[in-house]
Amino acid sequence: MTATQKPAGPARILETKNDGWRIRWREDGVDYPHLLAEFRAGRVPATRLTTGSGFREVYRLETTGRRYVVKRDWEVDPRPEKKLWDWLAGTPYARLLKLTNRAVGRGCRIVQDVYLVAERLSGGRCLEAWMVAEYVEGTSFVEEFVDGRPAKVGNFRPWIPAMAETLEELHNCGLASNDFHPGNFILTDQGLKIIDLSLDSPVVIGQANDALTMLHFFKVRPPLKSPWRRLVFELMRLRRRQKNFFRRLRSPK
């Protein structure tokens, strides 16, 4: 997109229901439900990107000259507050598709795009989800993963200021990482890009979690321009300090 071009705006989200599944996808000329069906039937070559136990599988596939990431997730959070939030605001996967589509449509270029979400629902909760997303070409700061989590991280320290700036830009796009670590940043030809967003909490809570992680681990506090963000950040910071204080009281000397 050149400086004179304007964002095309959010794409239309299509939806269908089939045999207990709710499928939503972005209308952009690609038949994403067919692509996912062909992948699940084993008719699209794919490389598994995660190994080991857990509740997630991640694959890379390539078809018609494009690369995609396909994720399967079947972890259900049993906490009552998460169930209430899903009932009020929709599942994390549906929110991720909606908010990412809106941000990208408005010109956000530092986030991994999401094309399709398929959910198996029961009682308003998602028991299993499949997602088709953009495969971000670039270099990861993580040199080795174990069970899908970073186990060996390269030298990302020189990039911490850029990570803080990218995180703030993500927040300004109306999104949050909520799972901030170097493995969720990819260095592309256009700069840093954030992948694997987690929207299992309200966005403002996720943004506060991002800022707390930056402050705790990297001693950098991203600028919180919004008074609402600053308030939530300070409340969560106070809560974390209280939890740490009582944890130290309970632990043996």
C-alpha positions as CSV (number, residue, x, y, z in Angstrom):
1,M,0.0,0.0,0.0
2,T,1.5,3.3,-1.1
3,A,1.3,6.6,0.8
4,T,-1.6,7.8,-1.4
5,Q,-3.7,4.6,-1.1
6,K,-6.3,4.3,1.6
7,P,-7.1,1.0,3.4
8,A,-9.9,-0.9,1.6
9,G,-11.8,-1.3,4.9
10,P,-12.7,-4.5,6.8
11,A,-13.8,-7.4,4.6
12,R,-17.2,-9.0,4.9
13,I,-17.4,-12.0,7.4
14,L,-19.3,-14.9,6.1
15,E,-20.8,-17.6,8.4
16,T,-22.3,-21.1,8.1
17,K,-23.2,-23.9,10.5
18,N,-22.7,-27.5,9.8
19,D,-23.0,-30.6,12.0
20,G,-22.3,-28.8,15.3
21,W,-19.7,-26.5,13.8
22,R,-19.9,-22.8,13.3
23,I,-17.6,-21.6,10.5
24,R,-16.7,-17.9,9.9
25,W,-14.4,-16.7,7.3
26,R,-13.3,-13.5,5.5
27,E,-14.7,-12.8,2.1
28,D,-11.6,-12.0,-0.1
29,G,-11.9,-14.4,-3.0
30,V,-10.4,-17.5,-1.4
31,D,-12.6,-20.4,-0.4
32,Y,-11.2,-20.9,3.1
33,P,-13.8,-23.5,4.2
34,H,-12.8,-25.7,1.2
35,L,-9.1,-25.1,1.9
36,L,-9.6,-26.3,5.5
37,A,-11.7,-29.3,4.4
38,E,-9.1,-30.4,1.9
39,F,-6.3,-30.0,4.5
40,R,-8.2,-32.1,7.1
41,A,-8.9,-34.8,4.5
42,G,-5.1,-35.0,3.8
43,R,-5.3,-33.7,0.3
44,V,-3.1,-30.6,0.9
45,P,0.6,-31.2,1.8
46,A,1.4,-29.7,5.2
47,T,4.3,-29.5,7.6
48,R,3.7,-29.8,11.4
49,L,5.3,-26.9,13.2
50,T,4.7,-28.0,16.8
51,T,5.5,-31.3,18.5
52,G,4.9,-32.9,21.9
53,S,1.9,-32.9,24.2
54,G,-0.6,-30.1,24.8
55,F,-3.9,-28.8,23.5
56,R,-2.7,-27.3,20.2
57,E,-1.4,-28.4,16.8
58,V,0.1,-26.0,14.3
59,Y,0.8,-26.7,10.6
60,R,2.2,-24.8,7.6
61,L,0.6,-25.5,4.3
62,E,1.1,-24.1,0.8
63,T,-1.4,-24.1,-2.0
64,T,-2.0,-22.0,-5.1
65,G,1.3,-20.1,-4.5
66,R,0.3,-19.0,-0.9
67,R,1.4,-20.2,2.5
68,Y,-0.9,-20.5,5.4
69,V,-0.8,-21.5,9.1
70,V,-3.5,-23.9,10.2
71,K,-4.0,-24.3,14.0
72,R,-6.2,-26.7,16.0
73,D,-6.9,-25.9,19.6
74,W,-9.0,-28.0,22.0
75,E,-8.2,-26.5,25.4
76,V,-11.2,-25.4,27.4
77,D,-10.7,-22.9,30.2
78,P,-12.9,-24.0,33.2
79,R,-12.8,-20.7,35.1
80,P,-16.3,-19.2,35.6
81,E,-15.2,-15.7,34.6
82,K,-13.9,-17.0,31.3
83,K,-17.2,-18.8,30.6
84,L,-19.2,-15.6,31.5
85,W,-17.0,-13.5,29.2
86,D,-17.4,-16.0,26.3
87,W,-21.2,-15.8,26.8
88,L,-21.2,-12.0,26.9
89,A,-18.7,-11.2,24.1
90,G,-18.4,-14.4,22.0
91,T,-15.6,-17.0,21.9
92,P,-11.9,-15.8,21.7
93,Y,-11.6,-17.2,18.2
94,A,-14.6,-15.3,16.9
95,R,-13.4,-12.1,18.5
96,L,-9.9,-12.7,17.1
97,L,-11.3,-13.0,13.5
98,K,-13.5,-9.9,13.9
99,L,-11.0,-7.6,15.6
100,T,-8.1,-8.6,13.3
101,N,-10.2,-8.2,10.2
102,R,-11.2,-4.7,11.4
103,A,-7.6,-3.7,12.2
104,V,-6.2,-5.0,9.0
105,G,-9.0,-3.4,7.0
106,R,-8.1,0.0,8.6
107,G,-4.4,-0.3,7.7
108,C,-2.7,-2.3,10.5
109,R,0.3,-4.1,9.0
110,I,2.1,-5.4,12.1
111,V,-0.3,-8.2,13.0
112,Q,-0.7,-11.7,11.7
113,D,-3.9,-11.8,9.5
114,V,-6.7,-14.3,10.3
115,Y,-8.8,-15.7,7.5
116,L,-11.1,-18.4,9.0
117,V,-12.3,-19.8,12.3
118,A,-14.2,-23.0,12.7
119,E,-15.6,-23.8,16.1
120,R,-17.3,-26.9,17.6
121,L,-19.7,-25.4,20.2
122,S,-21.6,-26.7,23.2
123,G,-23.6,-24.5,25.6
124,G,-22.0,-21.4,24.2
125,R,-18.5,-22.6,24.8
126,C,-15.9,-23.7,22.2
127,L,-14.7,-27.3,22.7
128,E,-12.5,-27.4,19.6
129,A,-11.4,-24.8,17.1
130,W,-9.6,-24.7,13.8
131,M,-8.1,-21.5,12.4
132,V,-6.5,-20.5,9.1
133,A,-4.2,-17.6,9.3
134,E,-1.4,-15.8,7.5
135,Y,2.0,-17.5,7.4
136,V,4.4,-14.6,8.3
137,E,7.6,-14.9,6.3
138,G,10.7,-13.8,8.3
139,T,13.1,-14.7,11.1
140,S,12.0,-15.8,14.6
141,F,14.0,-14.8,17.7
142,V,13.4,-18.4,19.0
143,E,15.9,-20.9,17.9
144,E,14.2,-24.0,19.5
145,F,10.7,-24.8,20.7
146,V,9.6,-27.5,23.2
147,D,5.9,-28.4,23.3
148,G,5.2,-25.3,21.4
149,R,6.9,-23.0,23.8
150,P,10.2,-21.1,23.4
151,A,13.1,-23.2,24.8
152,K,16.1,-21.4,23.3
153,V,15.9,-17.7,22.4
154,G,18.5,-15.9,20.4
155,N,19.8,-12.3,21.0
156,F,16.6,-10.2,20.9
157,R,17.8,-7.5,23.3
158,P,18.7,-4.9,20.7
159,W,15.2,-5.2,19.4
160,I,13.4,-4.5,22.7
161,P,12.7,-0.8,21.9
162,A,11.3,-1.8,18.6
163,M,9.2,-4.5,20.3
164,A,7.8,-1.9,22.7
165,E,6.9,0.4,19.7
166,T,5.3,-2.5,17.8
167,L,3.3,-3.5,20.9
168,E,2.0,0.1,21.3
169,E,1.0,0.2,17.6
170,L,-0.8,-3.1,18.1
171,H,-2.7,-1.6,21.0
172,N,-3.6,1.5,18.9
173,C,-5.0,-0.9,16.4
174,G,-7.5,-2.2,19.0
175,L,-5.7,-5.5,19.7
176,A,-3.5,-7.1,22.3
177,S,-1.0,-9.9,22.3
178,N,-1.9,-11.2,25.8
179,D,0.9,-13.8,25.4
180,F,3.9,-11.5,25.0
181,H,7.3,-13.2,24.5
182,P,10.1,-13.0,21.9
183,G,8.7,-16.0,20.0
184,N,5.6,-14.1,19.1
185,F,7.6,-11.5,17.1
186,I,8.8,-12.2,13.6
187,L,11.4,-10.0,11.9
188,T,10.2,-9.4,8.3
189,D,11.5,-7.3,5.5
190,Q,9.0,-4.5,6.6
191,G,10.0,-4.7,10.3
192,L,8.6,-6.6,13.3
193,K,5.3,-8.4,13.1
194,I,3.3,-9.9,16.0
195,I,1.8,-13.4,15.7
196,D,-0.4,-15.7,17.9
197,L,-2.6,-13.1,19.5
198,S,-4.7,-14.4,22.5
199,L,-8.1,-12.7,23.0
200,D,-9.5,-14.9,25.8
201,S,-9.8,-11.8,28.0
202,P,-11.2,-8.2,27.2
203,V,-8.7,-6.4,25.0
204,V,-7.9,-3.8,27.6
205,I,-6.9,-6.5,30.1
206,G,-4.7,-8.1,27.4
207,Q,-3.1,-4.7,26.8
208,A,-2.4,-4.3,30.5
209,N,-0.9,-7.8,30.6
210,D,1.4,-6.8,27.7
211,A,2.6,-3.7,29.4
212,L,3.2,-5.6,32.7
213,T,5.3,-8.2,30.9
214,M,7.4,-5.5,29.1
215,L,7.9,-3.8,32.4
216,H,8.7,-6.9,34.5
217,F,11.0,-8.8,32.1
218,F,12.5,-6.0,29.9
219,K,12.3,-3.0,32.2
220,V,10.5,-1.1,29.5
221,R,7.1,0.5,30.0
222,P,5.2,1.0,26.7
223,P,3.6,4.4,26.6
224,L,0.0,4.0,27.7
225,K,-1.6,7.1,26.1
226,S,-5.2,6.2,27.0
227,P,-6.3,7.1,30.6
228,W,-8.4,3.9,30.6
229,R,-5.4,1.7,29.7
230,R,-3.3,3.4,32.4
231,L,-6.0,2.9,35.0
232,V,-6.3,-0.8,34.2
233,F,-2.6,-1.2,34.1
234,E,-2.1,0.3,37.5
235,L,-4.9,-1.8,39.0
236,M,-3.5,-5.0,37.6
237,R,0.0,-4.0,38.7
238,L,-1.3,-3.4,42.3
239,R,-3.1,-6.8,42.2
240,R,0.1,-8.6,41.0
241,R,2.1,-6.9,43.8
242,Q,-0.5,-8.1,46.4
243,K,-0.4,-11.6,45.1
244,N,3.4,-11.7,45.2
245,F,3.4,-10.2,48.7
246,F,1.1,-12.9,50.1
247,R,3.0,-15.6,48.2
248,R,6.2,-14.6,50.0
249,L,4.4,-14.6,53.3
250,R,3.2,-18.2,52.7
251,S,6.5,-19.5,51.5
252,P,9.1,-20.9,53.9
253,K,12.0,-18.7,54.8
